[in-house]
Amino acid sequence: MQTYYFDMKDGVPVRDKSGLELVSDGAAIAHSKVLADKVRKENPEGNSDLRIVVIDESGREIHREQVYARNV
């Protein structure tokens, strides 16, 4: 098991200090998608720049999950 951190970022990051132990990078990415869906449900009119950045325990970024669709 490895610890993953799920930072919220829309300019200035909000750091996840506790992290979550998961079995793989894939499980961490899946969890970031669940978190993004939860944020969308709680605040449907959110910031289009908001992302969940997944960091592994070595400090390496493994994924960025866009929370809201970008308006282009």
C-alpha positions as CSV (number, residue, x, y, z in Angstrom):
1,M,0.0,0.0,0.0
2,Q,1.1,3.5,-0.8
3,T,0.0,6.9,0.5
4,Y,-1.6,9.3,-2.0
5,Y,-2.4,12.9,-1.5
6,F,-5.3,14.7,-3.2
7,D,-4.6,18.4,-3.4
8,M,-7.2,20.9,-4.6
9,K,-5.8,23.5,-7.0
10,D,-7.3,26.5,-8.7
11,G,-4.3,28.8,-8.6
12,V,-3.2,28.4,-5.0
13,P,-3.2,24.8,-3.9
14,V,-5.0,23.4,-0.9
15,R,-2.7,20.7,0.4
16,D,-4.0,17.3,1.5
17,K,-1.9,16.7,4.6
18,S,-3.2,13.3,5.7
19,G,-3.4,11.4,2.5
20,L,-5.0,8.0,1.9
21,E,-3.5,4.6,1.6
22,L,-4.4,2.9,-1.7
23,V,-3.2,-0.2,-3.5
24,S,-2.1,1.5,-6.8
25,D,-1.9,4.6,-9.0
26,G,-5.0,3.4,-10.7
27,A,-7.0,3.3,-7.5
28,A,-5.8,6.8,-6.6
29,I,-6.9,8.1,-10.0
30,A,-10.3,6.4,-9.6
31,H,-10.6,8.0,-6.1
32,S,-9.8,11.5,-7.6
33,K,-12.7,11.0,-10.0
34,V,-15.1,10.2,-7.1
35,L,-13.8,13.3,-5.3
36,A,-14.4,15.5,-8.4
37,D,-17.9,14.1,-8.7
38,K,-18.7,14.9,-5.1
39,V,-17.4,18.5,-5.4
40,R,-19.6,19.0,-8.6
41,K,-22.7,17.7,-6.7
42,E,-22.0,20.0,-3.7
43,N,-21.2,23.1,-5.7
44,P,-22.5,22.8,-9.3
45,E,-21.5,26.3,-10.3
46,G,-17.8,26.0,-9.3
47,N,-14.6,27.4,-10.7
48,S,-13.6,25.9,-14.1
49,D,-9.9,26.0,-13.1
50,L,-10.4,23.7,-10.1
51,R,-8.5,20.4,-10.3
52,I,-7.7,17.6,-8.0
53,V,-4.0,16.8,-8.2
54,V,-3.0,13.3,-7.2
55,I,0.5,13.1,-5.6
56,D,2.2,9.8,-4.6
57,E,4.2,9.4,-1.4
58,S,7.4,10.3,-3.2
59,G,6.0,13.6,-4.2
60,R,5.4,12.7,-7.8
61,E,2.3,14.0,-9.5
62,I,0.5,11.1,-11.1
63,H,-2.8,12.7,-12.3
64,R,-4.8,15.9,-12.6
65,E,-8.6,15.6,-12.5
66,Q,-10.5,18.6,-13.9
67,V,-13.5,19.1,-11.6
68,Y,-15.6,21.3,-13.9
69,A,-15.8,21.4,-17.7
70,R,-14.0,24.3,-19.2
71,N,-16.1,26.9,-21.0
72,V,-14.5,27.5,-24.4
